[in-house]
Amino acid sequence: MQYRQLGRTGLRVSSFTLGTMGFGGTGWATPVGQIDVSGAREQIAIARDAGVNLIDTADVYSAGLSEKILGEALGNDRDQVLIATKARMPMGDGPNDAGLSRHHIVRAAEASLRRLGTDYIDLYQVHEWDGQTPLEETLTALDDLVRSGKVRYIGCSNYAAWQMMKALGISDARHLERFASTQVYYSLQNRDIEAEIVPAALDQGVGILVWSPLAGGLLSGKYRRGVQAPAGSRHLSEWSEPPVNDEDKLYDTIELAVKIGESHGVSAAQVSLAYIAQKPGITSLIVGSRTPEQLRDNLAAASLELTADEVKALDDVSGEPLRYPFWHQRNTSSDRLSAADLSQIARHL
């Protein structure tokens, strides 16, 4: 297991993170898993044995049950791991039970602390953009939580590059705690973040945490062209995240991942994870599994090394043409490109 700096901070986090959306597994999270305290303890033990030191959750996962199960499962070992959680989504029916107002952020953080059974959160993330609350209000509330000792670091999630940059600009101008990380969707199924978010994160020293690096299980190898998915599979059915806009391209990518996996004697899932883990700017991949066997297999990707030819083949089958203005910059400005620029343009030169 590698340990990577979280953005510009001195905090070192494992290159794989344990995801806990399946802890509890009630309501909309039911298809992800129904893991109780005993199951959570087993998954935490597997993850820690593999070298994982970061566990990610959110208040909205099973309406707080995921946080509660995580806290109970950790017990006295809480200080042996880093806990990341999130706030923003609705936690009630009231007009202030969602969003990123000072009111909601402070209440949400205190509620998460109670459920987790701890007096501090290592990484507190705003779960989604709130375009109706001034960023100054959100960021000063987060800064207050850090100064109070209830939160150690802050991050954003599902922010566009311009939204993250605006927040960082305000934090820097007002000497507020800045986002140490951004948590975003990224996988072989969809590489959207390479266009704007990755270069911005590299330029600003923001760590990238990846949710759903297996595209909700689509890249596990069980979804194959012309083959019926196993019973209980949740994707390409009622589960719509992430959306699939090009099934042919997806199946071409899966077939290549399966082929590469066979050459290494590993699963397509491990190939898909290893590919994302070595991309520019990536700090950690969040993996959550319904079974201990799936978790062990996913975490084994931490030691899988793909060849340059294999990475190029995966790049080619899953990639998209450069968008404007980047193709123009490739054509006219390749003599003065930064590392952030090259994160997406280099393979097109």
Rosetta blueprint (number, residue, H / E / L):
1 M L
2 Q L
3 Y E
4 R E
5 Q E
6 L L
7 G L
8 R L
9 T L
10 G L
11 L L
12 R E
13 V E
14 S E
15 S L
16 F E
17 T E
18 L E
19 G E
20 T L
21 M L
22 G L
23 F E
24 G L
25 G L
26 T L
27 G H
28 W H
29 A H
30 T H
31 P H
32 V H
33 G L
34 Q L
35 I E
36 D L
37 V H
38 S H
39 G H
40 A H
41 R H
42 E H
43 Q H
44 I H
45 A H
46 I H
47 A H
48 R H
49 D H
50 A L
51 G L
52 V L
53 N L
54 L E
55 I E
56 D E
57 T L
58 A L
59 D L
60 V L
61 Y H
62 S H
63 A H
64 G H
65 L H
66 S H
67 E H
68 K H
69 I H
70 L H
71 G H
72 E H
73 A H
74 L H
75 G H
76 N H
77 D H
78 R H
79 D H
80 Q H
81 V L
82 L E
83 I E
84 A E
85 T E
86 K E
87 A E
88 R L
89 M L
90 P L
91 M L
92 G L
93 D L
94 G L
95 P L
96 N L
97 D L
98 A L
99 G L
100 L L
101 S L
102 R H
103 H H
104 H H
105 I H
106 V H
107 R H
108 A H
109 A H
110 E H
111 A H
112 S H
113 L H
114 R H
115 R H
116 L H
117 G L
118 T L
119 D L
120 Y L
121 I E
122 D E
123 L E
124 Y E
125 Q E
126 V E
127 H L
128 E L
129 W L
130 D L
131 G L
132 Q L
133 T L
134 P L
135 L H
136 E H
137 E H
138 T H
139 L H
140 T H
141 A H
142 L H
143 D H
144 D H
145 L H
146 V H
147 R H
148 S H
149 G L
150 K L
151 V E
152 R E
153 Y E
154 I E
155 G E
156 C E
157 S E
158 N L
159 Y L
160 A L
161 A H
162 W H
163 Q H
164 M H
165 M H
166 K H
167 A H
168 L H
169 G H
170 I H
171 S H
172 D H
173 A H
174 R H
175 H L
176 L L
177 E L
178 R L
179 F L
180 A L
181 S E
182 T E
183 Q E
184 V E
185 Y E
186 Y L
187 S E
188 L L
189 Q L
190 N E
191 R L
192 D H
193 I H
194 E H
195 A L
196 E L
197 I H
198 V H
199 P H
200 A H
201 A H
202 L H
203 D H
204 Q H
205 G L
206 V L
207 G E
208 I E
209 L E
210 V E
211 W E
212 S L
213 P L
214 L L
215 A H
216 G H
217 G H
218 L H
219 L H
220 S H
221 G L
222 K L
223 Y L
224 R L
225 R L
226 G L
227 V L
228 Q L
229 A L
230 P L
231 A L
232 G L
233 S L
234 R L
235 H E
236 L L
237 S L
238 E L
239 W E
240 S L
241 E L
242 P L
243 P L
244 V L
245 N L
246 D L
247 E H
248 D H
249 K H
250 L H
251 Y H
252 D H
253 T H
254 I H
255 E H
256 L H
257 A H
258 V H
259 K H
260 I H
261 G H
262 E H
263 S H
264 H H
265 G L
266 V L
267 S L
268 A H
269 A H
270 Q H
271 V H
272 S H
273 L H
274 A H
275 Y H
276 I H
277 A H
278 Q L
279 K L
280 P L
281 G L
282 I E
283 T E
284 S E
285 L E
286 I E
287 V E
288 G L
289 S L
290 R L
291 T L
292 P H
293 E H
294 Q H
295 L H
296 R H
297 D H
298 N H
299 L H
300 A H
301 A H
302 A H
303 S H
304 L L
305 E L
306 L L
307 T L
308 A H
309 D H
310 E H
311 V H
312 K H
313 A H
314 L H
315 D H
316 D H
317 V H
318 S H
319 G L
320 E L
321 P L
322 L L
323 R L
324 Y L
325 P L
326 F H
327 W H
328 H H
329 Q H
330 R H
331 N H
332 T H
333 S L
334 S H
335 D H
336 R H
337 L L
338 S L
339 A H
340 A H
341 D H
342 L H
343 S H
344 Q H
345 I H
346 A H
347 R H
348 H H
349 L L
